[in-house]
Amino acid sequence: MSIDRETETGSNAMAAARGYRRIATEEAFATAEMFELYRKLLAQGEPLDRGFHSLWGFYLGSPSDRARRIIERLQHLDEQRISDMDASGIDVQVLSLTSPGVQIFDPATAVSIARSSNDQLAAAIRKHPERFAGLAAVAPQRPAEAAKELERGVRQLGLRGMILNSHTHGEYFDDPKFWDIFAAAEALDVPVYLHPNSPSNELIGPLLQRGLDGAIYGFGVETGMHLLALITSGVFDRFPKLKVVVGHLGEALPFWLFRIDYMHRATVASGRYAFLKPLQRCPSEYLRANVFVTSSGMAWAPAIRFCQEVLGIDRVLYAMDYPYQFVTEEVVEMEHGPDSIEKRRMFYQTNAERVFGIAPPAN
Amino acid sequence: MSIDRETETGSNAMAAARGYRRIATEEAFATAEMFELYRKLLAQGEPLDRGFHSLWGFYLGSPSDRARRIIERLQHLDEQRISDMDASGIDVQVLSLTSPGVQIFDPATAVSIARSSNDQLAAAIRKHPERFAGLAAVAPQRPAEAAKELERGVRQLGLRGMILNSHTHGEYFDDPKFWDIFAAAEALDVPVYLHPNSPSNELIGPLLQRGLDGAIYGFGVETGMHLLALITSGVFDRFPKLKVVVGHLGEALPFWLFRIDYMHRATVASGRYAFLKPLQRCPSEYLRANVFVTSSGMAWAPAIRFCQEVLGIDRVLYAMDYPYQFVTEEVVEMEHGPDSIEKRRMFYQTNAERVFGIAPPAN
C-alpha cells in the first residue's frame, strides 16, 4: 500500500480524514558541528568510552548503505525530512539530538554544543511549526547549567522537554548530584526523555565482544537498568511530579514488572544491600504514575498491546525512531489491527499532546 | 483459599480431579558438600567472581528470614520438600542443582561435585518417583567430561536433561569449545536448561553498585544476553534439534523479539561486526523452534499470555522457582483466569512431559 505525498496542508487534511494526527516522539537529528567533534574523538587513540567508539565508529566510518543513509538523514532538518515524514504518514516529529548527544564531550564543549544544537532545532521548528516539535539537549556534566539550558529551551525556544541519553562517562542519573536537572523539569512541568546510550564501560564487555552492544540488546540493558535505578534511588519520591518518557516500550521493564516488585520487596526486607532503602510505593506504581513509554523500534502490535494492558492505554505513545528504524509502511501495517479509533487517537496523538504539551491542530 | 495437604496418593487424586498435574520445572536444590565449598570460596580474600560473592555472600551469610529459609529448603530432598509441594498444589518438581552449581569451582572439583550431586538427586527421585524428576549438573570447565556425565545422568540415573547456569568464570556457551555438551544433549534428545547466574565480572559493574545484580534485573540481563548469543553464534544451525529451556519467560527475549529480528538483519547486512555471520533463519524463528520458556519467578498472567501469543501455547511451561519464590497461593491465584482446561493442561503438564520426557501418570 502506498501513501500519497502530502504537503504541509495535505498532512493536516489527511490527519483530519483519518481522525487523528500521527505524532512520532523519538525522532533523531544531528548537527554537522557535533559530527565533526565525534570524528575528532574517534580519531584519538585509546577510546575513553568503548560503546561510543563501537556505535559512532560504525555510523561515521562504515561504507554500508545503512550507515550512509542514517548519517545523511540525521542532518536533515528541512524539506527532505518532511518528505520522509509524508512518505510514512507521520504528521509531527518530536525531535531530539541523537545519542549520546553532548554527553560524550568535556563539560565546556558539552554546554556549548547543547546550546547551539537547541538553537538550530528551534530554528527548524520555527520554519515548520506544524510538523516539528523538539526536546532540549543539555550537558549533565554541569547539572546547574543543564537546568538553566532546559529553562531557556522551554521558555525562550518553545521546546517541549529534555532528552537525556542514559549514562555520561559511566555516571547515571540516580546520583543525586544530577538532581538539579530533575528539579528543573518538575518545576517547568516538562518531561525528561530517557534515551538509550551504548552500555557504559563496566557494563559493555561481553556484549561488545558478541556484537550485541547496540540496539539489538545492549541499549535495552543499559537503559532498562537506568530507569530501574532511577526508581530504586527514590528519585520519584523526591520529585513526585517528575515525568519520564522511555522508548522501546519501556526497555522491557513492563515485561519484568511483576518480578521487579517481588524481588525489590524481598531484597529490601532482607537487608541485602544497606543502601537499598524502602520506597513510598512499589516499583510498578512509579512505572504507572511517572513513566510513559513510546513504541520506538518496537512497531509490533503484541508488545504494544501488552504495555497498554499492564501500564494503561494513556501511557503508551507512538514513536518511529527515525532515521534508525525508518520503515515507510510501519504505521499503515500497524493500523491493520482491531483497535478502535479512540485507542489509536490516544496512541498516535493525544497522549503525546498531553505529555509534551503540544497544542491540538487548529482545524 | 487453602489447599489440603496431600499424600503422595492424594496428589494423584487431586490432579485427576483437577484434570491435569502441575509440574514445576525450575526448582532448586543444593547439597551440604557444595555449600561447604561455597563457604570456603567466600572466606577467601579477593573475590574471583563478584556476582558469586554478592549472591552467596548474602544467602550463606545473612541472618534474614529469607536467606535462612532458602538455605534450609534448598537442602531438603525428602518429606519437607514434598510437604511444601503439597501446600502449594505442586504435583511434580523437576529439580536442578542451584546456580551457579559447580561452575564456580576449579575443573577437578567441578567434575567431582557434579557427579556426587547427580547421585544424591537420583537417590531422592528413586525414593519419590511420582513427585520428583531431575536435571543433571555437569562441569562445563571440562566439556568432554560434561558430555559423559550428561550421558551417565540420562542413561544410568534417569535424569531428564541438563542444567547450565549461564557463564562459567566469564565464559559463555556460544564459544564452540563447549559444543561437545550440546552435541551430547542433541544426541540423547534431552533439553538443556539455561538458568541464570549472576552477571559475569565484565557485565556486573553498575548493576552491583546499585543492588540490581540479582533476580530483580541482573539475572535477566546475563541470561537474556546468553540466550541471544547462542542464537547469533549459530549454535542452532549447527545443532538443529537442540532444545533449550529458559526460565523467567525467556529472560525478556520474547518481548524484544521484533527488535532483535530487525536489528540482527540490519547489523549483519551492514557488516558492522565482521564476526557476526548470517544465520539460516531469523532469531525469532529459533526462539519458536528450539527454545521453550518457563514461568519461573513470573507468576503473572499478562506476561504468560503474551509469551503464549508470540511463541505458541506449546512452548510455555510452568515453573515456580522454589524455594526462591515460594508462594503457596501462586497456582491457585493464577488459575482464577479465563484459560480453558486444555490450555492449562499444556501449561502445567503436557508441555513439560513432552520437553522433559516425563511419563504421564499411570491412572
Interface residues (C-beta under 8 A of the other chain):
Chain A: F58 S62 S64 D65 R66 A67 H167 G170 Y172 D174 S200 N201 E202 L203 I204 G205 P206 L207 R210 G211 L212 G214 A215 I216 Y217 G220 V221 G224 M225 L228 A229 T232 S233 H248 L249 A252 P254 F255 W256 L257 F258 R259 I260 Y262 M263 H264 A266 T267 A269 S270 G271 R272 Y273 F275 L276 G297 M298 A299 W300 P302 A303 F306 E309 V310 Q325
Chain B: F58 S62 S64 D65 R66 A67 H167 G170 Y172 D174 S200 N201 E202 L203 I204 G205 P206 L207 R210 G211 L212 G214 A215 I216 Y217 G220 V221 G224 M225 L228 A229 T232 S233 H248 L249 A252 P254 F255 W256 L257 F258 R259 I260 Y262 M263 H264 A266 T267 A269 S270 G271 R272 Y273 F275 L276 G297 M298 A299 W300 P302 A303 F306 E309 V310 Q325
